[in-house]
Amino acid sequence: TWLDMSTWGKGVAFVNGFNLGRYWKEGPTKTVLPARTAASGGR
């Protein structure tokens, strides 16, 4: 699972109540891969 934030502005990302963190289009990060999801099999 991943999030493409290239068209998003500024805010906080939550998935199923889990806080992934803040994002801002000015930063270098455009996608987020939650480590907990990746470690549990990538559901």
Backbone as ProteinMPNN parsed JSONL, in Angstrom:
{"seq_chain_A": "TWLDMSTWGKGVAFVNGFNLGRYWKEGPTKTVLPARTAASGGR", "coords_chain_A": {"N_chain_A": [[0.837, -1.179, 0.0], [0.517, 2.228, -0.796], [0.719, 5.823, -0.826], [0.126, 8.347, -3.135], [1.119, 11.489, -3.051], [1.503, 13.636, -4.706], [-0.235, 15.519, -5.807], [-1.44, 16.646, -3.665], [-1.87, 19.156, -1.124], [-1.11, 20.35, 1.771], [-0.98, 18.727, 4.891], [-2.175, 16.09, 7.093], [-1.81, 12.586, 7.029], [-3.92, 9.821, 7.486], [-4.522, 6.35, 7.865], [-6.873, 3.957, 8.274], [-7.168, 4.837, 10.945], [-4.54, 5.01, 11.763], [-1.855, 7.123, 12.185], [0.019, 8.351, 9.627], [1.636, 10.486, 9.269], [2.768, 13.915, 8.651], [2.432, 15.842, 5.613], [3.645, 17.782, 2.851], [3.524, 19.59, -0.11], [5.831, 20.907, -0.881], [7.989, 19.524, 0.049], [10.53, 16.874, -0.304], [9.39, 14.336, -0.278], [7.098, 12.353, -1.964], [5.613, 10.067, -1.917], [4.301, 7.677, 0.432], [5.119, 4.87, 2.305], [3.808, 2.894, 4.577], [5.594, 1.558, 7.242], [4.715, -0.336, 9.111], [2.621, -1.599, 7.763], [3.978, -2.684, 5.549], [5.673, -4.468, 6.838], [3.872, -6.308, 7.796], [3.029, -7.816, 5.682], [2.05, -6.297, 3.602], [-0.687, -5.542, 3.301]], "CA_chain_A": [[0.0, 0.0, 0.0], [1.265, 3.487, -0.82], [-0.063, 7.023, -1.117], [0.746, 9.315, -4.039], [0.724, 12.798, -2.547], [2.047, 14.646, -5.616], [-1.233, 16.563, -6.09], [-1.985, 17.118, -2.397], [-1.254, 20.385, -0.617], [-0.448, 20.254, 3.069], [-1.885, 18.138, 5.873], [-1.795, 14.89, 7.836], [-2.398, 11.392, 6.422], [-4.335, 8.734, 8.371], [-5.069, 5.17, 7.204], [-7.509, 3.104, 9.282], [-6.901, 5.379, 12.268], [-3.101, 5.047, 12.025], [-1.273, 8.373, 11.701], [1.221, 8.159, 8.815], [2.471, 11.67, 9.435], [2.437, 15.133, 7.913], [2.961, 15.967, 4.252], [3.612, 19.111, 2.27], [3.96, 19.438, -1.495], [7.147, 21.52, -1.051], [9.038, 18.612, 0.51], [11.018, 15.894, -1.27], [8.623, 13.097, -0.221], [5.865, 12.365, -2.745], [4.867, 8.857, -1.595], [4.52, 7.15, 1.777], [4.914, 3.437, 2.476], [3.791, 2.649, 6.019], [6.469, 0.445, 7.619], [3.934, -1.36, 9.801], [1.889, -2.337, 6.732], [4.944, -3.445, 4.764], [6.191, -5.547, 7.674], [2.837, -7.306, 8.054], [2.637, -8.499, 4.462], [1.616, -5.352, 2.578], [-2.129, -5.579, 3.069]], "C_chain_A": [[0.879, 1.238, 0.0], [0.306, 4.62, -1.146], [0.737, 7.924, -2.038], [0.241, 10.69, -3.633], [1.191, 13.931, -3.45], [1.06, 15.775, -5.919], [-1.876, 17.114, -4.819], [-1.253, 18.367, -1.957], [-0.454, 20.156, 0.648], [-1.431, 19.656, 4.062], [-1.285, 16.954, 6.589], [-2.513, 13.707, 7.204], [-2.687, 10.34, 7.493], [-4.849, 7.593, 7.503], [-5.58, 4.241, 8.298], [-7.181, 3.547, 10.703], [-5.434, 5.452, 12.643], [-2.514, 6.301, 11.385], [0.02, 8.08, 10.944], [2.17, 9.339, 8.924], [2.0, 12.832, 8.583], [3.032, 15.085, 6.511], [2.822, 17.41, 3.801], [4.188, 19.003, 0.877], [5.328, 20.042, -1.758], [8.288, 20.577, -0.684], [9.463, 17.617, -0.563], [10.172, 14.628, -1.323], [7.321, 13.238, -0.999], [5.019, 11.127, -2.479], [5.22, 8.403, -0.189], [4.213, 5.663, 1.765], [4.953, 3.161, 3.968], [4.606, 1.411, 6.375], [5.683, -0.679, 8.28], [3.152, -2.207, 8.803], [2.828, -3.208, 5.923], [5.453, -4.643, 5.553], [5.159, -6.648, 7.892], [2.327, -7.975, 6.785], [2.069, -7.597, 3.393], [0.14, -5.389, 2.278], [-2.626, -4.298, 2.522]], "O_chain_A": [[1.878, 1.293, 0.718], [-0.782, 4.398, -1.677], [1.895, 8.233, -1.758], [-0.927, 11.017, -3.844], [1.268, 15.077, -3.006], [1.482, 16.881, -6.256], [-2.766, 17.961, -4.894], [-0.123, 18.605, -2.382], [0.727, 19.814, 0.602], [-2.601, 20.04, 4.075], [-0.066, 16.814, 6.69], [-3.695, 13.804, 6.876], [-1.82, 10.008, 8.302], [-5.538, 7.833, 6.511], [-4.812, 3.793, 9.148], [-6.941, 2.708, 11.571], [-5.105, 5.911, 13.737], [-2.66, 6.515, 10.182], [0.999, 7.619, 11.531], [3.372, 9.201, 8.695], [0.984, 12.755, 7.893], [4.009, 14.379, 6.259], [1.985, 18.158, 4.307], [5.238, 18.387, 0.691], [5.943, 19.721, -2.776], [9.433, 20.811, -1.07], [8.828, 17.525, -1.613], [10.226, 13.905, -2.318], [6.527, 14.138, -0.726], [3.825, 11.125, -2.782], [6.3, 8.703, 0.321], [3.167, 5.243, 1.271], [6.027, 3.189, 4.57], [4.334, 0.326, 5.862], [5.958, -1.854, 8.034], [3.035, -3.419, 8.986], [2.506, -4.362, 5.638], [5.642, -5.721, 4.988], [5.524, -7.797, 8.144], [1.29, -8.637, 6.814], [1.637, -8.093, 2.352], [-0.257, -5.278, 1.118], [-3.822, -4.158, 2.268]]}, "name": "protein", "num_of_chains": 1, "seq": "TWLDMSTWGKGVAFVNGFNLGRYWKEGPTKTVLPARTAASGGR"}
